[in-house]
Amino acid sequence: MYDLLVVGAGPYGLSIASHAAAAGLNLRVFGRPMASWRDNMPRGMFLKSEPWASNLSDPAGRWRLEVYCAEHGMTARHAEPIPVEAFASYGLWFARHAVPEVDERMVTRVASVPGGFTVVTEDGEALHARTVALAVGVMPFVEVPQALRGLHPALVTHSSHHSDLDRFRGGDVTVIGGGQAALETAALLAEQGTRVRVLARADRLVWNDVPPPWERPLWQNIRSPHSGLGPGWRNWFYSERPGYFRHLPEQTRQRIAATALGPAGAWWVRDRVEGAVELLPGHQVTAARAVPGGVRLDMTSRNGGPRTLETEHVIAATGFRARCDRLGLLSEELRGTLAALPDGSPAVGREFESSHPGLFMAGLVTASGFGPAMRFVHGATFTASTLVRGVRRRLRKTPAGGTIPVPGAGKREWAPTPVRR
């Protein structure tokens, strides 16, 4: 029986695995490393987060993005976005150096059994573990507006369904949403010759400002400090103190999780959108139906006026909604034991343990508990160290309430590769 099985090999899963291995836990990691970054983002996209806020986490802090970039002849400078392809390659490099070998099979089922869990892989192998960490990323939580559901994928897709936009060359596409995914997708479509428009509910699009220089007077740093989620004390609190965020009243946490760092485009994509893409803010789709040659969208505007638009394809860049009922790999019985917050996401304790003992959560599903940082790579550092501490605490207890030896007390069987100078 394993001490820990990590389900998911994105930034959070790999970071958790690195910390768990360094702590001497007997673990396995499942999933295709950096899968969503490699398979679910179109070529040509850039990472919105600052390079210094986009590190995966190992206990010694050796395998940072800047180290990878230096080894590969790249730069990782403040206010210079990193290509998504480069970030995905960095994650693979991190996995090779800081994590035990990753089993790339997908997990199809996690069930509770006496003393722990049974995890079943896609080819039917069953493994047993005392604890499980779910780091499944965002793909189980794709959110498509109600009006668009039920239409054929040839007509409507989510922005995360595309690693390649070439199929839309010369066509007509409507992108729904006002955030970075919508605006950068629209820019890429326009740049390849697609007729594209962006339709957003908000009255106007929001654009992030160019970040302030890294080197600046002390008084400016005091007034508006840098943080992993952007400048300002509020962002600093969200990004650097998620453990304190958890102690805010539940209603406050829910409101912040739903509204903070809302839809906005990066400063470096603005010039690629304005003047090149038709922008329709203040519109909401009320109905959609297939018509010859594409989709007809019925909309209302902020002033209440109806409007109809026909397009060949709709891309819904409408984000993700983390809910317990979308954790389909959990057995129905296990899923039914999870306590949920009002927004439907799982309730987790101070060390990311769910209401089911031994089942830990990481990433987007914990944003309502630990704040907006959990929606970004930057949150992986706090999560990995805190969650592994929680796993070790759980492993001290047997199902009967006794104790077992704490993993890590003896010699480790695996150690991270020494850093190359």
Buried (B, 14 or more C-beta within 10 A) or exposed (E): EBBBBBBBBBBBBBBBBBBBBBBBBBBBBBBBBBBBBBBBBBEBBBBBBBBBBBBBBBBEEBBBBBBBBEEEEBEBBBEEBBBBBBBBBBBBBBBEBBBBEBBEEBBEBBBBEEEBBBBBBEEEEEBEBBBBBBBBBBBBBBBBBEBBEEBEEEBBBBBBBBBEBEEBEEBBBBBBBBBBBBBBBBBBBBBBEBBBBBBBBBEEBBBBEEEBEEEEEEEEBEEBEBBBBBBBEBBBBBBBBBEEBBEBEEEEBBEBBEEBBEBBBBBBBBEBBBEBBEBBBBBBBBEBEBEEEBBBBBBBBEEEEEEEBEBBBBBBBBBBBBBBEBBEBBBEEBBEBBEBBEBBBBBBEEBBBBEBBBBBBBBBBBBBBBBBBBBBBBBBBBBBBBBBBBBBEBBEBEEEEEEEEBBBEEEBEEEBEEEEE
